[in-house]
Amino acid sequence: MLKANKQIISALQLKAEEIRKIVLDIVFSSKSGHIGGSLSSVDVETALYFHVMNIDPKNPQLEGRDRFILSKGHSVEALYAVLSTAGFFDKELLKTYGQFNSKLAGHPTKKIPGVELNSGALGHGLSVGVGLAIAAKMDEKAYQTYVLMGDGEQGEGSIYEAAMSGSHYKLDNLVAIIDRNKLQISGKTEDVMSLEPMRERWEAFGWEVIDIDGNNMQEIVETFENMDHHNAKPKLLISHTIKGCGVAYMEKVAKWHHGVPTEEQYNEAIAEIDERIKNLKSQL
């Protein structure tokens, strides 16, 4: 992983905006999907797939590849958009999302190149990530495992069993990320099931905890680049994000957890993103 300069950051920002457009296309065309959480996590996923992780879209099962698990599998639209943009599968397949017999289900499946786990049953992803990280240690492999969780998902007890295991086995090759957009399907996370103090809780489990602005590409990239993978501690990134990030009328609004834009709303969102794309292209 090369250290990012200003041009690399701008290129990643541009890529993230292009992926946001694809997410909108998927949800608008299929009239289904979880758009709010997909948009909030786009920046972190873009940084991972286009700068951080050791992967090969032409060889999805590369032995030494880094692993990514989307534990919050309902936000699969962002993952599909990222994987297709990276070249894991043809973008034409995205047009079939939500259709009968499509390979693209509403949660990730291993039928799709680049998907490591059939996920979406909340609370399971980190446990599998712990297993992958342990396997890497046992096999003396250098790959890293990244697990993206939702904040609403933190109400699942299995997560904290995995947290204990990650610390016990000193899994410094494991990075868990919480997409902390503070909203879930039922409303505000703190009203549904209080999650704070989140940092202190994970530190008590023995994890190295880092707070980041999960919609700031510069900060995301610098955080991953400066990570110490040899300190015998698993990492937790509390990625503070905005639900529906990048579409003004969706931001911080709970109904866009799984809302579908009208044609007018779709066009408004695309115009907003296109303006940012135009500005970013002028910087390259």
N, C-alpha and C positions, 0 to 999 in steps of 0.2 A: 504494500500500500504506500503510494507516494504521498508526501506531505502536500496538502492542498494549497494552492495559491489563489489569488483573487479570481483569476480566470476560471479555474476549476470550480470554485464555489458558484460563480455565475452560471456555468454550464449545468451544474447540478440543480440550481434553482430553476433554470429553463426546463430541464428534464421533468422536474416535479410539476411544473405548471402544465406541461404537455400531458402528463399522466392524469392530472386533475380533469382535463378535458375528456380523456378516455373514460374515466370513472363516470362522469356526467352522461356520456354517450351510452354507456352500458345500462345505467339505471333508467334513463329516459326511454331508451329503445325497448327495454324489456318490461318496463313499468313495474319493476321490483328491485329490491336490494337495500343495503344498509349504507346510505350515502354519507351520513354525518361522521361516523367513525372511520370510514374509508378516507374521507378528505382530511381528517385530523392526523392520520398516520402516514399520509403520502410522503412527507418530507423525510421521516426516519427510514422508511422502506427504500426510498430513492437513494439516500446516502449509503445504505447497506449494499444494495445490489449494484450500484454504479461506481462505488468508490472503495468500500470497506471490505467486502467479502471476497474470498478466493472461490470463484465459481467459473464454470464454462458452459454457456448455453448450448454449445454443440455437443457437450458430453455431460448431461445433467447428473449422471451417476459417478462423476469423477471421484476417485477414491479419497483424495485428500481435501475435497471441497469443504468449505464452511457450511454449516447447517442453519437454516432459518425455519422456525415454526411459528405460524400464525395461530396462536392459541385463541384469539378473538376471531374465530373463523367466520362469523357472520359478516365481517368487513372484508369479504373476499374480493370485492370489486377492485380494491386498490392493489391487491396481490396479483390478480389476473392482468391488470393494466401494466404493472411493473414487469411481470414475467414476459408478457408479449412484447413489450418495448425492448426488453433485454435480449430478445431473440429465442426464448425457450419454445415458443410456438407461434404460428402464423396469426397475425392480428385479425384475419378474416374470421377466425373461430369465435372472436368476441361477439360477433353479430348473432351467434346462436344462443347466447346466454339467456336462460329462462325458457328456452324452447324445449319441446318434447324430444327426448333422446339426445340432447346436447351433452357433450362431455363436461361442460362447464356448469357444475352444480352450484347451489346457493351457499355451499361451504366447500373448502378445499378438499380435493381428493387426489390420491396418488396416480390417478389416470392421467393427470396433467404433468408434463415434464417440468421439473423444478419444485414440485410440491413434495415435501418430506413426510407429511402426516395428514391423514384424514382428520381434520380438526373441526371444532365448533361446539362440542360438548364442553362448556366452559369449566375451567379448573384443571383440565388434563394436560395442557401443553407444556407447562413447566415440569411436570413429572417426567414426561418423555424427554424433555431437554436435559434433565438431570441424568437420565439413563444414557443419552448420547454422549454427554460430557464424561461420564464414568467410563464408558467404552473407549473413548479417545485416550484417556489416561491409561487404561489397562493395555491397550494396543500400542501405546507410545506414539500416538498420532498427534499432529500439530494443529488439527482443525479446531475452529471455534464454533460454539453453538449459541445462536441468538433466538430468544423467545419473546414474541410481542404479545402482551396481554392487555385486556381492557381493564379500566379501573372498576367498573361494575362487577367484573369477574373476581375481584379481590374478596368478595363475600364467600367464595368457595373454600371450604376447609382444606381440600386436597392441596391447594397452593402452599399452605403453611407446612404441611408434611414435606413437600418438595423443598421448601426453603430450609428446613432443618437438615435435610439430606445434603443439599448443595454445600452448606457450611461444613457439615461433618466430614465430607469427602474432599474438602478444600478445592472445590472446582473453580479454579481461576480461569478456566477455559469456557466458562458459562456466563453469558450476559442476558439477564432478563430485563425487559423494558415494559413499563406500565404506560399505556397511552392515557394520560391523566387529563381527560377533557371535562371531567366533573359531571357528566350527564350520562344516564343510561336509559333504557327503554321506558322505565317508570318515572323518570324525572331526575332530580339532582341526586348524585350518589350519597351525599351526606344526609339526605332525608330518607333514602331507602335503607341504607346500612352504613353508618359512619365508618370512614376508613382512616381517619386521622387519629393519632399522629403516625403517618405512613413511614416517614424516614426512621423515626426511633424504633418502630416495630421491626423493620427489616434489619436495622443495625443490631438490634437485640438478638436476631437470628444469626448474626455473624457475617452479614453481607457488607460489602463496600457499596455505599449508596451515593449516587450522584444526581443532583437536580439539574435538569436542562430545559431550555426553551425548545420544545420539540417541533416548533414551526420555524426555527431559525437555523438555516442550513449551515452557516458559519459555525455556530455553537455546536450543532450536532456533529459535524465532521471533526472539529477540534477535540471533542470529547472522546470519540472513537479512536482518533489518532493517538491520544495521550494515555490510553488505557494501559494499565499494568497487568499483563496476563501471567505474571510470575510471582504474585504475592500471596498465594494460597487462599485467596478469597474470591467467591463468586461476586459478580457485579450486578447491581440493580440500578437502572436508569429510571428515575421518575421524570417522564417526558411530559412536561406541562404543555398541553395543546389546546386548541380551540375546536370544539365540535363544529363540523361543517366549514373548516378553515378554507378561505379562498373564495367563498361565495357569500357576499355580505349579508343577504337576507336569511341565510341558513345558520350563520355563526351564533353559537351559544343558545340555540333554540332546540329544545328537546324533541319536538315533533319530527325533526329531520334525522332522527336516529334511523328511521326507515321510510322517510318520505319520498315521494316521487314528484319531481317538478312538472308543472304544466308546460305547454309549448312556449308560452310567454316567459315563464320563469327560466326555462332551459336556455332560451335565447339571451336573456339578461345575464345569466351566469357565464355563458360562453363569451359574450362580449367583454365581461369584466376580466376574465382570464386572458383573453386575446390581447387586451391592452397591456397586461403585465408581460406577456410573451413578447410583444413588440418592444417594450422598454428593455427587457433583458437581452434581446437579440442585438440591440444597439450598443450594448456593453461588451459584446464579444468581438 
